[in-house]
Amino acid sequence: MSYPTLIGEMAKKKITIESMAQFLGLHRNTVSHKLNEGTFCVEEALEIHEKFFPEWDLGKLFERGHK
């Protein structure tokens, strides 16, 4: 399971995994894993939404998809 909308919007806005990881205070591999196989905690999702994608509905942005 991944976050296809979040990943797509990151690409559209040219937001890198590295920049998101730096913002969250996490290693880039941790963020990559969370995007593709893991999950973001509520606090991380809220921070990402507020900083990078405030125009999106939180639920739609973090909707899960199948790989």
Residue pairs with C-beta under 8 A, 6 or more apart in sequence:
1 37
1 64
1 65
1 66
1 67
2 35
2 36
2 37
2 64
2 65
2 66
2 67
3 35
3 40
3 61
3 62
3 63
3 64
3 65
4 63
4 65
5 56
5 60
5 61
5 62
5 63
5 65
6 35
6 48
6 53
6 61
6 62
7 35
9 15
9 52
9 53
9 56
9 61
10 16
10 17
10 20
10 52
13 52
13 53
15 52
17 28
17 31
17 32
17 35
18 28
20 31
20 48
20 52
21 27
21 28
21 30
21 31
23 47
23 48
23 51
23 52
24 31
24 44
24 47
24 48
34 40
34 44
36 67
40 48
40 62
45 58
45 62
46 58
48 61
49 56
49 58
49 61
49 62
53 61
